[in-house]
Amino acid sequence: MKISVLGAGAWGTALAMAAAARHDTLLWTRDAQQAAQMRAQRRNPRYLPEVTLPAALHITSDHAAALRHAHDGLLVIATPMAALRERLAALPAGQAALWLCKGFESGSGALGHEIARELRPGLAAGVLSGPSFALEVAREQPTALVAASSDAALCDAAVQAFHSDSLRVYRSSDPVGVEVGGAVKNVLAIATGLVDGLADREDLPHRPGLNARAALITRGLAEMTRLGVALGARAETFMGLSGLGDLVLTATGDLSRNRRVGGLLAQGLPLAGILAQLGHVAEGVYSAPTVWARAQRLGVQMPITQAVVEVLDGRLEPVQAMRQLMAREATREA
């Protein structure tokens, strides 16, 4: 199988490495200098410097060549959410595609499948998601993902492309649920980072602990599910890899950029400085306002998401956000 991965960030690079072990794989980056550097050094020094790229992995900055390579194979879009529309618009007629990005598009508030439906009605498209830090995939540490599409053949192609001894790929026919899980978990990871950061604040008389973290993750999953069902997803999807699985990983893992954002905000650092320090995209920062806006339009209650938005906007301090959530009126769990 021929596979093209569009986007040489950490996740795109890691997945291309996994595919190159068994398939003819081409990794595309828009930056010609980055492509030349990666070919020469067999590393991605900007996004994934810890691992060596396999000799079999081809690297290019020629977009047309990357599209031609995947013509009879599989095309994977690994750009940030902000670039998904551009990449989908450039697809040749009849080209199927999977994307890896997790989030809602800024401005339109659209999920990936909604962008694809707008630009290319009838396109065989879907999402590959799940609990996965790029570095662990690149190191061939055991990982499980889910390929979701209404096109069963595309899910089968994803399994054929990536399923291996270290990477397990499940199929799903609920791309809406898988996309909502991937988008909302980033926002909830910021919230968990805020709680963990406050736990380290010795100036607070009643610091949150592990109890608070567990409660936040659990109630965050309830928020995620409510929004997903309102958007047409199946509730059971959120108990799977792209819902509960990705939420637990991103909310508790030390490699999580979104969790790190929350932790640094709790320490009093300004958001602009935090994002500059990260050097990578933390999708939850950009998704949070859109998640909250879509929830409001649908009449879905998402108090944790609302608190994250208000902290990111500077309207609430992290301590105030925690107190606001704890002061909510008691209600039924389900």
N, C-alpha and C positions, 0 to 999 in steps of 0.2 A: 504493500500500500504506500502511495505517495502522500505525504502530509506536509502542509505549510502552516506555520504558526506565525501570525502577524502580531508582533509586539515582543520586544526583547527585554521586558522588565523581569523581575525576579520570577514571577509565576510562569510567564510565557517561556522563559529560558529553561526552568525546571521541567516543565511538561515536554518541551521539545527534546530535552536530554533523555527523558523517559521513553519517548517514542523512537528516538534514534537508535536505541539498542536493538530494535527489531524491524524498523521501517526506514524507507528513504525519506528523511525529514529535513525540511528547510526552515530556518528561523529568519524572519524579516525584521529589520529595524529601519525606521525612516532616516536615521543618522548614519551617513556613509562613513564618517570617521569612527563611530562606535563599531560598525560592522568590520572595518579593517582592523581595528584594535582587537576585537574578539577573535577574528581569524588568526591573527599573528600570535596572540598570547594564549589562545584556547581557554580564555576566562571571560567572564562578564564583570569587569572590575567595578563598575558602578552599582550594579544591583545584586550580584551574586558572586562576590570575589572569593568565597570560601571553597569553591569546587572547580574542578577541571572539566572543561567541555569535552565530550567524546569526539574522537577524530572523525567519526562518521557523520556528525552534525554539520550540515551546510549552513552558511550564514551569508545574508545578502542585504543590500539596501535598495535593490531593484524590485519595486512593488509589482510591476507587470510580470516579472519572472516568477515571483512568489505565487501569483494567481495562476499562472500557466502550470506551475508545478503541481498544484492541487486540483487541476481540472478534472481528472478522473479519480481523485482520491478524497482526502478530507481537509477542509480549511477550518482553522481554529483562530478566532480573534481573541488576542490576549492583551488588548489595549485597555487603559482605564475607561470607565463608563462614558466619560466626556467625548471620547473618540469613536464610540461604537457606531453612531449614526454615519459618520464619514466613511468608515470601513464598509458598512453594509451598502451604502449608496454606490460604492465603487465595485461591487461584486459583478462579475459577468452574469448574463442571463442563465438561469438554471443552476448556478453554483450553490450547493448546500453549504451551511456554515454552522459551527458551534461557537459560542462565546464563553469566556471565562469571567468577564467583569461582573461585579456584584454591586448593585446600587440602582437608584432612580436617576434618570437624566435630569440635570439641573435645568431649570426653566420650564420644560414641558412636563416634568414629573413622570415621564414614561419609563416603564420597565423595558428590558431588551426585546421581549416578544411583541410589545406594543409598537416599538420603533420599527421592527422588522415588518409587522403587519401594515404599517403606514407606508413604508418605502417600497416593499417588495411583497405584495399580497401573493399568497401561494408558495412563498419560498420555504423550502425544507430547512428549518432552522431549529436551534435549541440551545441549551445551556449545560455546561459541565461545571459542577459545583461540589461542595462538601468540605468537611474539616481538613484543611490542608495548608500547612506552612510550606512555602516554596523550598526552603533550605532542606527540610526533611525529605521532600520528594526528590530533590537533586541528589541527596545522599542515599537514595534507595531505601529509606526507612519505611516500614509498612504504613500504608495509607489507603483509605477507601473513599471513593467519589461516587457521584450519581450523575448520569447523563439523562437529561429530561427533554423530551420533544413529543409532539403529536405525531411525528414521523418515526415509526418504529425502525425503519431501515437506517436512519441517521443514528439512533441509539445503538443499533448493532454495530455500525461503523466505529463509533466511539469506543465500544468494548473491544473490537478488533484492534484498534489503534493503540490503546493504552493499558488494557488489562494484562497484568504480568504477575510474577511471583511477589513483587513488592507493592504493586498498585492494583487494587481491586475496584472494578467499575460496575455499579448497579444501574439498572434501567428504570426510568420513570416516565409516565405519560402525563405528568402534571408539571409542565414548565412554569406555570404561574406560581405554584407553591414553592418550587425550588428557587425561583428568582426572588420572591418576597423574603424567604428565609435568608438568602445570601445578602440581601440589602439591609434588612432590619437588624440582623445580628451585629453588624458593624456599629450601629447606633447604640445598641445595648452593651457592647463591649466598652464604649466610652463611659457609659454609666457605671459599669463594674470597675473600670479604672479609677473613676472618681471615688467610689467607695473604698477601694484598696489604698488609694492615695490618702484619703482622710484617716484611714486606720493607722497610718504612719505619722500622723500629726500629734505630737506630744502636747501641743497647746490646747487640745480639745478635751473637755472633761468627760465626755461620753463618746469615745471613738467607736466607729462601726467595726465589726469583726467578721468572722467566717459565717456567723448566722445571717448577717445582713447581706453578704455576698450571695449565699444560697437563696435567700428570699428574692433578691433582685433578679437573679437568673431565672428563677421559676416564674415570677410574675412577668418578666420580660418575654418569656416564651408564650405566656397567655396573650400578651399584647400582639406579638408577631402573628399568632394564630388568628386572632380576631380580624386583623387587617387582611391577612391572606384569604380567609373565607369570604370577606366582603368583596374581594377582588376576583373571586371565582375559583380559588384554590380548594383543594381537599384538606380537611382538618388533619387527617392522618399523616400527610406529608411532613408536617412540622414535628412529628415524633421521629423523623428519620435523619439521615446524614446532613441534609441541607438546612434542617431546622435545629433540633436539639443538638445534633452532633457539632455543627459549625458554631453554634452559639457557645457551647461549653468550651470548645477550643479557643475561640477568639476572646472570650470573656475571662479566661483563666491562664492562657499561655503567655509566657514571657516574650515570645516572638511577635505578639500581636501589636501592630502599630496603633490600632484604635484604642486598645486598653492603655497603651503608653500615653496617648494623648490625654485620656482621663486622669491618669495618675499625675501627670505634670501640671494639669490644670488645678488639681487639688492642692498642689504645692504652691500655687500662686503664680505660676509662670504665665505670661501672655500667650494667647493662641498663635499669633503670627510667629513668635519666636519658637514655639514648639514645632510648628510645621516646617520651619526652616531647618531646625535641628534634625528632624526625621530624615529629610532627604528623599522620602518615598511618599506616595499618595496614601493618605488615610481616608478611605472612601466614606467612612461614617460621618466625618465633618461636613462633607458636601451633601450626603444623603439625608441627614437628620431633618433639615427644614422641609424637604420634599416629602419625607415619610409623614411628618406631622401635618403638612398641608393636605395630603391625600386622605389621611385619617379624619381630619376635620370635615372634608367634603362628604365623606361617607358616613359620618356620624359615629366613628369608632373611637372609643376611649383608649388613649395611650398616654397615661400620666408620666411614665418613665421617659418616654420619648420627648414629651413636652418639656420636662425638666432639663434634659440634655440640651435641647434647642435653646432654652433660656440661659443656660450656663455658657454655651458657645457664643451667644449673642452678647454676653456680659450683663444680662438683666438679673441674673441670680448668681450669688456666690455658691460654690459647691456645698458648703455647710447648710446654707439656706435651702438648697434643692433637697438635701436629705431630710431636713426637718419638714419641708412641705409635703414630701411623700409619706412620711411617718404620720403626719397629722390628718391624712385623708380619712373620711368617714368609714367605719367598719362596714363590710359587705360580705356577701357569700363568695366563696372561692371560685365556684364554677358558675 
